[in-house]
Amino acid sequence: MNDDTASPAAPHPFVGTWVTADGHIRQELLADGRYDEARGNRRSAYTGSYTVTGNHIDYVDDTGFTATGDVRDGILHHEHLVLYREDAVPPRAGR
């Protein structure tokens, strides 16, 4: 039997791009347990690894800084930030 026909495991549901409502911060959670966070025009402002336990995320950036986050009702609360799925950002007031 050819192993090339085996289907890959589905990525964790948190994998993907999360953004603040104003679009200034974009955090991409990669399937390999790494993340890449952009701030404004600064791509890869923060990079590192993350682990998920239930709805909790522990981050360790490449400099050793740690942070945490929790996904509640489909919204990522990452320290003082509130991030939404890229395709589910709420409309901004005043648009």
Order of alpha helices (4+ residues) and beta strands (2+ residues): beta-beta-beta-beta-beta-beta-beta-beta
